[in-house]
Amino acid sequence: MDQQVYVYNWTEWTDSCGWENCTSNNSHNVFPDGRSFPHYPGWRRRNFVYVFHTFGQYYQTTGRSSAKFSVNTANISLGEHGMAVSIYRRGHSGFVPVARAKTVYSVTDKIPVIVSMFQKHDRNISDSIFIKDSPITFDVKIHDPSYYLNNSAISYKWNFGDGSGLFVASGSSTSHTYTLQGNFTLNLTVQAIIPVPCKPVTPTAPPPTAAVTTRPSSDSDSSPTVELEEDNPDGGCHIYRNGYYGSSIDVVEGILEVNIIQMTSIQMTESQAENSLVDFVVTCQGSLPTDVCTVVSDPSCQVSKSVVCDPVTVTDECLLTIRRAFEEPGTYCINITLGDDTSQALASALISVNGGASSRTTEGVFIFLGLLAVFVTIGAFVLYKRYKQYKPIERSAEQTEKQEGFTTYFSTFKAIFFPNSTERNPLLKSKPGSTVLPEFNIDLVVALLRQENAKDICVIHLSPELKYCDYFIIVSGFSTRHLHAMANYMLKMYKHLKEEGCPHTQIEGKQTDDWLCIDFGSIVVHFMLPETREVYELEKLWTLGPYDDQLAQMTPQSLPKDFIFGLTPNSSDHLETRT
């Protein structure tokens, strides 16, 4: 609420009016002393008058269910002072007193400081007992309701009492780890450097050791202003205020960490399997626990379903087994907390629980069905491979003659109007009624590659002197899967079409992802991904050879003896390649 800066002596009015008979003023929009209400927006909704009394003076303001009031403490002596407030409700014919209150406030030249302490594994933050080897967070709160220290430079000087020395920080929050057990005294000094307007000072005779400088004042004629360099090192005027805090804390051994090292489902008979049982093997570091709590939640660890706490007795090593029952199968979030008198630590895990004996029966049924499906698939594949047979489509002579007439007519029409789109298809050389299969030659290989959407087909007719192959083909695929699919298709077609005496195929690069090579004897096909094809540049190697400038600059290297088939070391032809 906006307060009215209005100070007056109301003692006479209070003495004559009294607490119960303040109805002499018949005006509705004035204070009890006759002063008019301020007419700002919403003033009609403020039906209460608050009269504050301190230092023999009264301060009044209007408000609704609450009001705010500030006192200037510039000329108030240090110590405790009283404040009384009287509340009046504005009625139709006057002001009716409704409440009174008194309180005591303190005026001090020290900064009020409150320190809150927090530790991760501390069980009770209000008992000033903390755990060794675990950081404690100290958070400082300064009581400054009037924002007097807003423009101040504040520093925090910590002495934790464990011999670690003095620590100075500029922030209100810090942390410290005690490595020893015992009782320690914590001390904090908060210092604020507050900027204030500079006042002229009458010069005095300086002591022999004091350095004094004088300069003329900007708003006076000749009287000098004296500033002590020791008090104003940065050339400004400041005052210093300090706040102090001290506390005694105890540091003890505590539980620092908890780990779930094993989760085991307990197998039970059908008569015993009402619930699923799981054993949790838990270890901890630090002191020995005295109690354990298990919280079972949903998979998101947000909704708790059950909480079980039990006392435990651990004598030597912090290693214990906790058994918990689950009523329904599913996935759960498990929180296991180990604690003692002063500390506690938590470990979490996700666990999938089966449905006891019924779930095991269902699992066995699924396993049986899966194995049965595998055997049926294998049997069907064996029968297919054993009894499959190529059966060409038979058509009558009349249908064949009519079909050939239509095919000839449309082929002539297409050749006349679309000459660039015609393409010889070696797969259709055989007549429909014939059982003669096409020959596996270069035309068929190119047609098959185009049918399989091969990219950038390059056919190189090699010289007979190389005695390697007749045609060297390089094609690109879209992916590794595409490369292997084209290669498998070419192998199947070759096995289906090859005649007696044809050589067996040789395959290289089966285990690679970017390259495959199939040697059909007279035809060698390289299947490559585009990036691999750019690296090896087989087209340039098998066409330009020594005529390429880049290859000519490389050091010649002899090929291995078994790289080119049919050549012997004594052969008159000598080949060199550049890699």
Secondary structure as the mmCIF struct_conf table of DSSP 4:
data_model
#
loop_
_struct_conf.conf_type_id
_struct_conf.id
_struct_conf.beg_label_comp_id
_struct_conf.beg_label_asym_id
_struct_conf.beg_label_seq_id
_struct_conf.end_label_comp_id
_struct_conf.end_label_asym_id
_struct_conf.end_label_seq_id
HELX_LH_PP_P HELX_LH_PP_P1 ASP A 2 GLN A 4
STRN STRN1 VAL A 7 TYR A 8
HELX_RH_AL_P HELX_RH_AL_P1 THR A 11 CYS A 17
TURN_TY1_P TURN_TY1_P1 GLY A 18 GLU A 20
BEND BEND1 HIS A 28 ASN A 29
STRN STRN2 VAL A 30 VAL A 30
TURN_TY1_P TURN_TY1_P2 PRO A 32 ASP A 33
BEND BEND2 GLY A 34 GLY A 34
HELX_LH_PP_P HELX_LH_PP_P2 ARG A 35 ARG A 35
STRN STRN3 SER A 36 SER A 36
HELX_LH_PP_P HELX_LH_PP_P3 PHE A 37 PRO A 38
TURN_TY1_P TURN_TY1_P3 PRO A 41 GLY A 42
HELX_RH_3T_P HELX_RH_3T_P1 TRP A 43 ARG A 45
STRN STRN4 PHE A 48 THR A 54
TURN_TY1_P TURN_TY1_P4 PHE A 55 GLY A 56
STRN STRN5 GLN A 57 GLY A 63
BEND BEND3 ARG A 64 SER A 65
TURN_TY1_P TURN_TY1_P5 ALA A 74 ASN A 75
HELX_LH_PP_P HELX_LH_PP_P4 ILE A 76 SER A 77
BEND BEND4 LEU A 78 LEU A 78
STRN STRN6 GLY A 79 ARG A 90
BEND BEND5 HIS A 92 GLY A 94
STRN STRN7 PHE A 95 VAL A 107
BEND BEND6 ASP A 109 LYS A 110
HELX_LH_PP_P HELX_LH_PP_P5 ILE A 111 PRO A 112
STRN STRN8 VAL A 113 GLN A 119
TURN_TY1_P TURN_TY1_P6 LYS A 120 HIS A 121
STRN STRN9 ASP A 122 ASP A 122
BEND BEND7 ARG A 123 ARG A 123
TURN_TY1_P TURN_TY1_P7 ILE A 125 SER A 128
STRN STRN10 ILE A 129 ILE A 131
TURN_TY1_P TURN_TY1_P8 LYS A 132 ASP A 133
BEND BEND8 SER A 134 SER A 134
STRN STRN11 ILE A 136 ILE A 142
TURN_TY1_P TURN_TY1_P9 PRO A 145 SER A 146
TURN_TY1_P TURN_TY1_P10 TYR A 148 ASN A 151
STRN STRN12 ALA A 153 ASN A 159
BEND BEND9 GLY A 161 GLY A 163
STRN STRN13 LEU A 166 ALA A 169
BEND BEND10 SER A 170 SER A 172
STRN STRN14 SER A 173 HIS A 176
BEND BEND11 LEU A 180 LEU A 180
STRN STRN15 GLY A 182 PRO A 195
HELX_LH_PP_P HELX_LH_PP_P6 ALA A 205 PRO A 207
TURN_TY1_P TURN_TY1_P11 PRO A 208 THR A 209
STRN STRN16 VAL A 212 PRO A 216
TURN_TY1_P TURN_TY1_P12 SER A 218 ASP A 219
BEND BEND12 SER A 220 SER A 222
STRN STRN17 PRO A 224 LEU A 228
TURN_TY1_P TURN_TY1_P13 GLU A 229 ASP A 231
TURN_TY1_P TURN_TY1_P14 PRO A 233 ASP A 234
BEND BEND13 GLY A 235 GLY A 236
STRN STRN18 HIS A 238 VAL A 252
STRN STRN19 ILE A 255 ILE A 266
HELX_LH_PP_P HELX_LH_PP_P7 GLN A 267 GLN A 267
TURN_TY1_P TURN_TY1_P15 GLU A 270 GLU A 274
BEND BEND14 ASN A 275 ASN A 275
STRN STRN20 SER A 276 GLY A 286
BEND BEND15 SER A 287 SER A 287
HELX_LH_PP_P HELX_LH_PP_P8 LEU A 288 PRO A 289
BEND BEND16 THR A 290 THR A 290
STRN STRN21 ASP A 291 SER A 297
TURN_TY1_P TURN_TY1_P16 PRO A 299 SER A 300
BEND BEND17 CYS A 301 CYS A 301
BEND BEND18 VAL A 303 VAL A 303
STRN STRN22 SER A 304 PRO A 311
BEND BEND19 ASP A 316 CYS A 318
STRN STRN23 LEU A 319 PHE A 326
BEND BEND20 GLU A 327 GLU A 328
STRN STRN24 GLY A 330 GLY A 339
BEND BEND21 ASP A 341 THR A 342
STRN STRN25 SER A 343 SER A 343
STRN STRN26 GLN A 344 VAL A 353
HELX_RH_AL_P HELX_RH_AL_P2 GLY A 356 TYR A 387
HELX_LH_PP_P HELX_LH_PP_P9 PRO A 392 GLU A 394
HELX_RH_AL_P HELX_RH_AL_P3 ALA A 397 PHE A 417
HELX_RH_3T_P HELX_RH_3T_P2 PRO A 419 SER A 421
HELX_RH_3T_P HELX_RH_3T_P3 PRO A 426 LEU A 428
BEND BEND22 SER A 430 SER A 430
TURN_TY1_P TURN_TY1_P17 PRO A 432 GLY A 433
HELX_LH_PP_P HELX_LH_PP_P10 VAL A 436 GLU A 439
BEND BEND23 ASN A 441 ASN A 441
HELX_RH_AL_P HELX_RH_AL_P4 ILE A 442 GLN A 451
TURN_TY1_P TURN_TY1_P18 GLU A 452 ASN A 453
STRN STRN27 LYS A 455 HIS A 461
HELX_RH_3T_P HELX_RH_3T_P4 PRO A 464 LEU A 466
BEND BEND24 TYR A 468 TYR A 468
BEND BEND25 ASP A 470 ASP A 470
STRN STRN28 TYR A 471 SER A 476
BEND BEND26 PHE A 478 SER A 479
HELX_RH_AL_P HELX_RH_AL_P5 THR A 480 LEU A 497
HELX_LH_PP_P HELX_LH_PP_P11 LYS A 498 GLU A 499
TURN_TY1_P TURN_TY1_P19 GLU A 500 GLY A 501
HELX_LH_PP_P HELX_LH_PP_P12 CYS A 502 THR A 505
STRN STRN29 GLN A 506 GLU A 508
TURN_TY1_P TURN_TY1_P20 LYS A 510 GLN A 511
BEND BEND27 ASP A 513 ASP A 514
STRN STRN30 TRP A 515 ASP A 519
BEND BEND28 GLY A 521 SER A 522
STRN STRN31 ILE A 523 MET A 528
HELX_RH_AL_P HELX_RH_AL_P6 PRO A 530 TYR A 536
HELX_RH_AL_P HELX_RH_AL_P7 LEU A 538 THR A 543
TURN_TY1_P TURN_TY1_P21 LEU A 544 LEU A 544
HELX_RH_3T_P HELX_RH_3T_P5 GLY A 545 TYR A 547
BEND BEND29 ASP A 548 ASP A 548
HELX_RH_AL_P HELX_RH_AL_P8 ASP A 549 ALA A 552
TURN_TY1_P TURN_TY1_P22 GLN A 553 GLN A 553
BEND BEND30 MET A 554 MET A 554
HELX_LH_PP_P HELX_LH_PP_P13 THR A 555 PRO A 556
STRN STRN32 GLN A 557 GLN A 557
HELX_LH_PP_P HELX_LH_PP_P14 SER A 558 PRO A 560
TURN_TY1_P TURN_TY1_P23 LYS A 561 PHE A 563
BEND BEND31 ILE A 564 ILE A 564
TURN_TY1_P TURN_TY1_P24 PHE A 565 GLY A 566
TURN_TY1_P TURN_TY1_P25 PRO A 569 ASN A 570
BEND BEND32 SER A 572 SER A 572
STRN STRN33 THR A 577 THR A 577
#
